[in-house]
Each structure stands twice: as C-alpha cells, then as structure tokens.
C-alpha cells in the first residue's frame, strides 16, 4: 500500500494518491493533473478511480481531465447529480484497489452529497479516512454553502453534520489516520489547524466539534463566527457540477505571446490587464489600469474573489511565469485568458509606452504626516475582524473584498492624501491598483502594513471595536 498527500499551499488543498498492487486512485484532484499522471507512470500503476468527496467550491477539480486521460471512473457519494458521467456510489459501497479497499461513507453537512472515504488495508483493518470538508484538523466544514432558502437552512446542514460525525467518525478507532481536503488558510472552515494530517484519536481529544455535546450546542458552535465565503465559491461549485473546458484548451489560448501593438489593441477593445508580478515590482511601475495580484500570495483565491469570470483578460507576468499564472487562474475557474505581454513589463517600458506607479512610504512617514494634513485619509483594507481587533484611530475600514464595488470608494477623492495599508503589504498593493483603476491616483502604499505600524506605538493612537469582536 502506498499513499501520498499532494498539498497545494496557495489553496490550502490536499489531494491524495492511493495505490496497491499496481492499481491507483486519486482523491480530490486539482485541475492541473500532470502530477498524478507522472506519479502513476513513475510507479508503473494505472489510475482506476477518481474519488470526489463533494462538489468543491474553492477550486475547480481535475476529475474530467483526469478521467479523459486515464479512463478512470469518477466516483461521488449518494445524492449526486451531474451533467457528465459519474458513478454515484451507494452508502457503504466498497471499491477494491489492488489488495486494499475504500468504503464510501455518506456524511452530509458541509454539502448534501459530502462523503468520506474509509481506506481498509490488506487485512481489512480500518487504516485511514479521507474526510474532504467534513472533518478538518481542529475544525469541521462550514455548513452554510449548500443552503437552499428555507428548504434547507444552515442549521439543518449543521444538524446533518452532527449526525454524520456521530454515526461514522466517532466510532472509528483512535489510530485511524485522518486525511482532510484542506489545511490552515482555507475558507472552507472557521479555524483549521496548521497540520495537514492527524489521527481520529487526536481529533477526539482536541477538535471542538468532536467533544461531548448536544446537537443544539454543536449547531451553535459550528455556525457562530462564520465569515462570508469568498464570492467565487458558488461559481466553482457550479463548474464542478456542470463541467468545464479542458485545461489544455485554456493553456493554448492563454499562452499566446502578444507584442506591444497587439497588447494595446486588446486593451483598447476593453480587455483588462492582470499583472501577477511581485507586489514590490508592481509599485515601481505598471501599465496604467492594470490590476495587481502577485503570484507570491494567495493568488488564486484573491483572483477568484476580485475578478470577473465573464470578462476576458490579458496578462503581464514575470518572464517564465506565464504558464504557472494561467494554471493557477484555471484552478479557480478562469478560462477567458487571451494572451500575455511578450517581454513583460520591461518591453512595455523600453518601448516608451505610458506607465504608472504607486508611491511606497514607511509607517513613520504616515505618522509624521497624520497630525498636520487635514486631507489625509488612512484606508485599512484588512478584514473587518482584523480591523476590529485593533486599528489606527483615524483609519477607515474598506476590506479588500469590498473594493470590487465602486460604491465602497464613494468617499475617496483625489483631493485626499490616501494612505493604504493591510497586514503585511500584499493586499494593500492589490487595493491600491483597484483604487487607481477607479481614477483616484493620490495614494500611497504603507510598506509592511500593520506589522510596521504596530512597532510605532508612541506615534499612533490605536483603538478596538469591541462590538464587532463580541
């Protein structure tokens, strides 16, 4: 028996390769399937099954491309309905993989079709369980994504989750290995732990959701404090249910090199520019109107949350990063990529084309200007809860997610001297590019964000919003 976890940090996503006696299965594959094909070829195994724990909302799964490449059967749990061929498993149905087997356990709660896959070793002993978004390290999947109005509410789903855990997770032996679909940073739960695997025994001791409690107390615990899910979640869930274009076709279209004339014609036609260079490089110079989302951060999540899936885009990337950019965009469902700037930003600059920039300032410069500039406006783009925990007294909070709505900037004018900051400097550059795209250019980016501001305790006045925190 061979198991390998294939973890993608920028999405906090774990896929799994399982193999026995030359037969392999993949659990929750990403859209870029080469890693699974290469691993199977290296181990001289054939992929027979693709197990999907549920319709993922935070990424586009690779089930269709992988099935087309291998002939493997796509397996979902009970109650699944798709627009492409799948095997809808019965509850407790068993699939043989060489000398081992996987049993399907229907565990609704995160979604209605959510299922866990219990792996039994060569002797028939429970060895590991692949829990998808049903059970995480220190948390459970959020129960608000599959609501259907008054027909199925968040509380209904949380109640289903309680029953699923009690029926199928709690009876498992303590030594059964837990392999979830996500780790820390994922928006599929409230507060996932930093580990990417655990055991059922450890989770029984440490996971709040597995402690002795009534169903009513469980429902309250898992539904309180849920932040709004990223806006792209329902789009990705729909794509996973209905199907999508092959990644090869997306790459073929997106990997078209555009010279400066062709690139300018695309811009003139209304296509927007996404610049994926490092945030520090972007602030030093960029094509006017570009949106910055650097590959160095949680790139795909922010792209999904801030960009339109209906509008085509063209790219400015670090040279050699064109394919990586397109793959990571495709992971969250972006298919309308119409090429990239040949030679990158330096080619644009060397051709003498118009450029823009964002002024970077240190936190102490903001501290010096604040008492004397009546037009100074501090825009804190952290999440509402981050802002509430502590912020500069004079700052206004416009979370980065909200900047997709031009109305959020209604009170910002070019007469203002705008200073933008986030926690560390990544989100603030994205925010500055969005604000500039709306025609407001008198702004500065605070280098290092809240981390550097907090170091100047004697130069700022801070406050907390206890009403939000409570």
C-alpha positions in Angstrom: 0.0 0.0 0.0 1.2 3.5 -0.9 -0.3 6.8 0.0 1.0 10.3 -0.9 -0.6 13.6 0.0 -0.2 16.2 -2.7 -0.6 19.6 -0.9 -1.0 22.9 -2.7 -0.2 25.7 -0.3 -1.7 28.7 -2.1 -5.2 27.0 -2.0 -4.5 25.0 1.3 -5.7 22.0 -0.7 -4.8 18.4 -0.3 -5.3 15.7 -3.0 -4.3 12.1 -2.4 -2.6 9.4 -4.5 -3.5 5.9 -3.2 -2.0 2.7 -4.7 -1.9 -1.0 -4.2 -0.6 -3.8 -6.5 -0.3 -1.5 -9.5 -3.8 0.0 -9.2 -4.2 3.6 -8.1 -6.9 6.1 -7.1 -6.9 9.8 -6.7 -8.9 11.7 -4.1 -10.0 15.3 -4.8 -7.6 16.1 -7.7 -6.8 19.7 -8.8 -7.4 20.8 -12.4 -3.7 20.5 -13.4 -3.4 16.7 -13.5 0.2 16.2 -14.6 1.4 15.4 -11.1 -1.0 12.5 -10.8 -0.2 11.1 -14.2 3.6 11.4 -13.6 3.4 9.7 -10.2 1.4 6.8 -11.6 3.8 6.4 -14.5 6.8 6.6 -12.2 5.3 3.8 -10.0 4.1 1.9 -13.1 0.5 2.0 -11.9 -2.8 2.6 -13.6 -5.4 5.1 -12.2 -8.7 3.3 -11.9 -10.8 5.6 -9.7 -11.2 9.3 -9.1 -12.9 9.9 -5.7 -14.6 13.2 -5.2 -15.6 14.0 -1.6 -18.1 16.6 -2.7 -18.6 19.5 -5.2 -15.7 21.7 -4.3 -16.4 25.4 -4.0 -12.9 26.7 -3.6 -11.3 25.2 -6.7 -12.1 23.5 -10.0 -11.4 19.8 -9.7 -9.4 17.8 -12.2 -11.9 15.0 -12.4 -12.9 15.5 -16.0 -9.5 15.9 -17.5 -8.1 13.1 -15.4 -10.9 10.7 -16.4 -10.3 11.6 -20.1 -6.6 11.0 -19.8 -6.8 7.7 -17.9 -10.3 6.2 -18.4 -10.8 6.2 -14.7 -14.2 6.2 -13.1 -15.3 9.3 -11.3 -17.0 8.4 -8.0 -19.2 10.7 -6.0 -21.3 9.9 -2.9 -25.1 9.3 -2.7 -27.4 12.0 -4.0 -25.0 13.4 -6.6 -26.4 14.8 -9.8 -24.0 15.9 -12.6 -24.1 16.7 -16.3 -21.3 14.3 -17.1 -20.8 10.5 -16.5 -20.1 9.5 -12.9 -20.6 6.5 -10.6 -22.9 7.6 -7.8 -21.9 5.3 -5.0 -24.3 3.8 -2.5 -23.7 4.4 1.1 -21.1 1.9 2.4 -20.3 0.7 -1.1 -16.8 -0.8 -1.4 -14.2 -0.3 -4.2 -11.2 -2.6 -4.5 -7.8 -1.1 -5.3 -5.4 -3.9 -5.6 -5.2 -5.6 -2.2 -6.8 -2.7 -0.3 -10.3 -1.2 -0.5 -12.2 2.0 0.0 -15.6 2.3 1.6 -17.9 5.2 0.9 -19.5 6.8 3.9 -22.2 9.4 3.2 -21.6 12.3 5.6 -23.8 15.2 4.6 -23.4 18.5 6.4 -20.9 20.6 4.5 -22.9 19.8 1.4 -25.6 17.3 0.8 -23.5 14.8 -1.2 -20.4 15.1 1.0 -18.9 11.7 1.6 -15.8 10.4 3.4 -13.7 7.5 2.0 -12.6 4.9 4.5 -9.4 3.0 3.4 -9.0 -0.5 4.7 -5.6 -2.2 4.5 -4.7 -5.6 3.1 -6.1 -7.3 6.2 -9.4 -5.4 6.1 -8.5 -3.2 9.0 -9.6 0.5 9.0 -6.3 2.3 8.2 -7.1 5.9 7.1 -10.1 8.1 6.2 -10.2 10.8 3.6 -12.7 13.3 5.0 -12.9 16.0 2.4 -14.5 19.0 4.0 -16.5 17.0 6.6 -13.7 16.9 9.2 -10.5 19.1 9.3 -7.7 19.3 11.8 -9.3 21.2 14.6 -12.5 22.1 12.8 -15.3 20.9 10.5 -16.5 22.1 7.2 -18.7 25.2 7.1 -22.4 24.3 6.9 -23.6 27.5 5.1 -22.6 26.8 1.5 -25.3 24.4 0.4 -28.3 26.2 1.8 -31.5 26.2 -0.2 -33.5 29.0 1.2 -36.0 27.9 3.8 -36.0 24.4 2.4 -32.5 23.5 3.8 -31.0 26.0 6.2 -27.6 26.4 7.6 -28.8 25.0 10.9 -30.3 22.0 9.0 -26.9 21.3 7.4 -25.1 21.7 10.8 -27.5 19.2 12.3 -26.7 16.8 9.4 -23.0 17.3 10.1 -23.5 16.4 13.8 -25.3 13.2 12.8 -22.7 12.3 10.3 -19.8 12.7 12.8 -21.6 10.7 15.4 -22.5 7.9 13.1 -19.3 7.5 11.1 -16.4 9.4 12.6 -16.7 8.9 16.4 -16.9 5.1 16.2 -13.6 4.9 14.3 -10.5 3.6 16.2 -8.1 6.2 17.6 -5.3 5.0 15.3 -7.1 5.6 12.1 -5.2 8.3 10.1 -7.2 11.4 9.2 -6.5 13.0 5.8 -8.6 16.1 5.2 -9.1 18.1 2.0 -7.8 21.4 3.4 -5.3 22.9 5.9 -4.9 26.3 7.6 -5.8 29.3 5.5 -8.8 27.7 3.8 -12.1 29.5 3.8 -14.0 26.1 3.9 -13.9 26.2 7.7 -13.5 28.7 10.5 -10.2 27.9 12.1 -8.3 25.0 10.6 -5.1 23.8 12.3 -1.7 24.0 10.8 -1.2 20.3 10.3 -2.3 18.5 7.2 -3.0 15.1 8.7 -3.8 13.7 12.2 -5.5 10.7 13.8 -9.0 10.2 14.8 -7.8 9.8 18.4 -6.1 13.2 18.5 -9.1 14.9 17.0 -11.4 13.3 19.5 -9.2 15.0 22.2 -8.6 18.4 20.6 -11.3 19.2 18.0 -14.1 21.2 19.5 -16.6 19.6 17.1 -15.9 16.1 18.4 -16.4 16.9 22.1 -19.4 15.5 24.0 -22.2 18.0 23.4 -25.9 18.1 22.4 -26.8 18.6 18.8 -28.1 22.1 19.7 -24.8 23.0 21.2 -23.0 21.6 18.2 -25.1 23.6 15.8 -24.4 26.8 17.7 -20.7 26.1 17.8 -20.2 25.5 14.1 -22.5 28.3 12.9 -21.2 31.1 15.1 -18.5 33.4 13.8 -18.6 32.3 10.1 -17.2 34.9 7.8 -18.8 35.4 4.5 -17.5 32.9 2.0 -15.4 34.2 -1.0 -17.6 35.4 -3.8 -16.3 32.8 -6.3 -17.4 29.7 -4.2 -20.8 29.2 -5.9 -19.2 29.7 -9.3 -16.6 27.0 -8.7 -19.2 24.6 -7.3 -21.4 25.1 -10.4 -18.4 24.5 -12.7 -17.5 21.3 -10.8 -21.1 20.1 -11.1 -21.7 21.0 -14.8 -18.3 20.6 -16.4 -15.6 22.8 -18.0 -13.2 23.2 -20.9 -10.0 21.1 -20.8 -7.0 22.8 -19.2 -5.1 22.2 -22.4 -7.5 24.4 -24.3 -7.2 27.1 -21.7 -3.5 27.0 -21.9 -3.4 27.0 -25.7 -5.4 30.2 -25.8 -3.7 31.9 -22.8 -0.2 31.2 -23.9 -0.4 33.4 -26.9 2.5 35.9 -26.8 1.3 39.4 -27.7 3.6 42.1 -29.0 3.1 45.6 -27.8 0.8 46.6 -30.7 -1.4 43.5 -30.2 -1.4 44.1 -26.4 -2.5 47.7 -26.9 -5.3 46.7 -29.3 -6.6 44.2 -26.7 -6.6 47.0 -24.0 -8.4 49.3 -26.5 -11.1 46.7 -27.0 -11.9 46.8 -23.3 -10.0 43.7 -22.1 -8.5 44.3 -18.7 -4.8 43.7 -17.7 -3.9 41.4 -14.8 -0.3 41.9 -13.5 1.0 39.0 -11.5 4.5 40.3 -10.7 5.7 40.7 -7.2 3.9 43.5 -5.4 7.1 45.4 -4.9 7.9 45.3 -8.6 4.4 46.4 -9.5 4.5 49.5 -7.3 7.7 50.6 -9.1 5.9 50.7 -12.5 3.0 49.2 -14.3 0.7 49.6 -17.3 -2.0 52.1 -16.4 -5.3 50.5 -15.4 -3.7 47.2 -14.5 -4.9 45.2 -11.5 -2.1 43.7 -9.3 -2.5 40.3 -7.8 1.0 38.9 -7.2 1.8 35.2 -7.5 3.6 35.3 -4.2 0.4 35.5 -2.1 -2.9 33.5 -2.1 -3.1 34.4 -5.7 -5.9 32.2 -6.9 -8.2 33.0 -4.0 -7.9 36.7 -4.5 -8.3 36.4 -8.3 -11.5 34.5 -7.7 -12.7 37.0 -5.2 -11.9 40.2 -7.1 -12.0 39.5 -10.8 -14.9 38.9 -13.2 -15.3 35.3 -14.6 -17.3 36.7 -17.6 -14.7 39.2 -18.8 -11.6 38.2 -20.8 -8.2 39.2 -19.5 -4.6 39.6 -20.7 -1.5 39.1 -18.5 1.7 40.8 -17.5 3.9 38.3 -15.7 7.5 37.8 -14.7 9.1 36.2 -17.7 8.8 32.4 -17.5 5.8 32.6 -15.2 3.1 32.7 -17.9 2.1 29.1 -17.7 2.1 29.0 -13.9 -0.2 32.1 -13.9 -2.7 30.5 -16.3 -2.7 27.2 -14.5 -3.3 28.9 -11.1 -6.1 31.0 -12.6 -7.7 27.9 -14.2 -7.7 26.2 -10.8 -10.4 28.6 -9.7 -12.3 28.6 -13.0 -10.8 31.4 -15.2 -10.9 30.3 -18.8 -11.0 33.6 -20.7 -7.3 34.4 -20.9 -6.3 35.8 -24.2 -2.6 36.0 -24.1 0.3 37.7 -22.3 2.7 40.6 -23.0 5.7 39.4 -24.8 8.8 40.5 -23.0 6.8 41.5 -19.9 6.6 45.0 -18.4 10.3 45.8 -19.3 9.4 45.5 -23.0 6.5 48.0 -22.5 8.7 50.4 -20.6 11.6 50.2 -23.1 9.1 51.0 -25.9 8.3 54.3 -24.2 4.7 53.4 -23.6 2.8 55.2 -20.8 3.4 53.9 -17.3 2.0 54.4 -13.8 3.4 53.7 -10.3 2.4 53.6 -6.6 4.4 55.6 -4.1 5.6 53.4 -1.2 6.1 55.0 2.2 7.3 53.8 5.5 5.0 53.8 8.5 6.9 56.6 10.2 6.2 58.9 7.3 2.5 58.3 7.8 2.9 59.0 11.5 4.7 62.4 10.7 2.0 63.5 8.2 -1.0 62.4 10.2 -1.2 65.3 12.7 -0.7 68.1 10.1 -2.6 67.0 7.0 -6.3 67.7 7.1 -6.8 65.9 3.8 -5.0 62.7 4.9 -7.2 59.6 4.8 -6.0 56.2 6.1 -7.6 53.2 4.3 -7.2 49.9 6.2 -8.1 47.1 3.8 -7.8 44.2 6.3 -10.9 42.1 7.1 -13.5 43.6 9.4 -12.4 41.3 12.3 -8.7 42.3 11.8 -9.6 45.9 11.9 -11.8 45.5 14.9 -9.1 43.8 16.9 -7.0 47.0 16.7 -6.5 49.8 14.2 -5.3 53.3 13.9 -7.9 55.5 15.4 -8.3 57.7 12.4 -8.4 54.9 9.8 -11.5 53.9 7.8 -12.0 50.2 7.0 -12.7 49.1 3.5 -11.9 45.4 3.3 -10.2 44.4 0.1 -13.2 42.2 -0.9 -15.4 45.2 -0.9 -13.3 47.2 -3.3 -14.8 45.4 -6.2 -17.8 47.7 -5.6 -17.0 51.2 -6.8 -19.5 52.5 -4.2 -17.1 51.4 -1.5 -14.8 54.2 -2.7 -17.6 56.9 -2.8 -16.0 58.9 0.0 -12.5 58.9 -1.5 -11.4 61.8 -3.8 -8.2 62.8 -5.5 -8.0 65.8 -3.1 -7.4 63.4 -0.3 -3.9 62.2 0.5 -4.8 58.5 0.8 -2.5 56.0 2.7 -3.4 52.4 2.1 -2.3 49.5 4.4 -3.2 45.9 5.1 -1.5 43.4 7.5 1.8 42.9 5.6 1.8 44.8 2.3 0.4 42.3 -0.2 -3.3 43.2 0.0 -2.7 46.9 0.1 -1.0 46.8 -3.3 -3.9 45.0 -4.8 -6.2 47.6 -3.2 -4.1 50.5 -4.5 -4.4 49.1 -8.0 -8.1 48.8 -7.7 -8.5 52.3 -6.4 -6.3 53.7 -9.2 -8.4 51.9 -11.8 -11.3 53.9 -10.5 -9.4 57.1 -11.3 -8.2 58.0 -7.8 -4.4 58.4 -8.0 -3.3 60.5 -5.0 -2.4 57.5 -2.8 0.5 55.8 -1.1 1.1 52.3 0.0 2.4 51.7 3.5 5.3 49.3 3.3 4.9 46.4 5.7 1.4 47.3 6.7 0.1 46.8 10.1 3.2 44.9 11.2 5.3 48.1 10.8 2.6 50.4 12.1 2.3 48.5 15.4 6.0 49.0 16.0 5.5 52.7 16.3 3.3 52.6 19.4 4.3 56.0 20.6 3.4 57.7 17.2 -0.1 56.5 16.6 -3.4 56.3 18.6 -5.0 52.9 18.4 -8.5 51.6 19.2 -10.5 48.4 19.2 -14.1 47.7 18.1 -15.3 45.5 20.9 -18.9 45.5 19.4 -17.7 43.6 16.3 -15.4 41.3 18.3 -18.2 40.3 20.6 
